[in-house]
């Protein structure tokens, strides 16, 4: 389930990136790299798990599937959090910079009075 969830997240982020790549500067490509990296990691993990337990790999217990689903959703949430922190630090649309300068200008005007 972790592999499936991260592959879906990678595909969705790639489609969003590709649809708006020429007009957006929100660094969705960074999010794509995060999810595709996680998907490759889970794919390698699935290969080694299959080599270890063979046919039992295709019939997991319901509790194992639930745990894997929570882990997959956690990976997606962590990827979104890392992307959001990256956006806030780089500030591609200069929103934070403008907000800080407006606040600074307001305090200077108040201080002059």
N, C-alpha and C positions, 0 to 999 in steps of 0.2 A: 504494500500500500504506500510506503514511503516513496518508492520509485514512481509509482503511478501519479501520486499527488504532485511531486516535484516536476515530473515531465509535463503534466497539464499546466502547472504554473509557468514553466519555461516556454511552452507553446503559446500560452496567452500573452505573456510579456513580450515575446518575439513578434506576435501579430500586432500588438499595440505599438511596439517600437517601429515596425516596418510601415504601418499605416500612417504614422505621424513623424517619421524620421526627418523629413525635410523642413518641417515647420516647428519642431519642438526642441527645446534645449533642457528638458527635464531629466536627461541622462537615463532614459529607460534602457538603453543599451547596457549600462552597468548592472541593472536589475536582471537583464537577460543572461549576462555572464554569470551572475551569482546562481541563478536557477539552473542553468545548463551545467555548471560545475557541480552543483548538488546532485543533479540527475545522473551525471557520469559517476559520481562517487557511489550513489545507491545502486547503479547498474553493476559496478565492479563488486560491491558487497553482495548483490544477488547472485552473481556468477560464482563467487567463492562459497556462498551458502548452499547453492545448488550442488556444487562439487562435493560438499561435505555431507548433505543429507539426502541427496538424489531425489527420488519421487515424492518424498514427504514435503518437499518445497512447494508443490502445487496444491496441497491440501492443508493449509494452516488452520490452527484452532481459532475459533471466533475471538477469544481474548487476545491472541497474538495479533489478529487483524485490527482489533480496536486499538491496541497499543501502537501498532505501526501507523495507524491513521492519525493518532494524536501526535506522534513523532513527525510525520509528514507535514501536518498543519503547523507544528512548531517551527519546522525548518522554513516553511513559507513565511510565517510571521517574522522570524528572525531575519530573513532576507529582506522583507519590507522595512524592518527597523533599520538595518544597515543602510539600505537605499535612502531612507528618510534622513538619517544622520548625515550621509554624504551630501544630500541636497541642501540641508541646513548649513553645512560647513562651506560648501562651494558657492551657494547662493547664486545659481545661474541667471535668475531674473532680477537680481539685485533688490529684492523685496526687503530683506532684513537690513541691508545697507541704507536704503531710502528711509525705512522706519527709524533707524538709529539717528540718521542725520536730521530728520524732521524733529525728533524729540530733542536733539542737541540744539537745534535752532530755536525751538520753543523755550528751552531753559535759558538760552542766551538773551532772548527778547525779554523774558521775565526778569533776568538779572540786571538788564540795562534800565528797567523802570525803577 
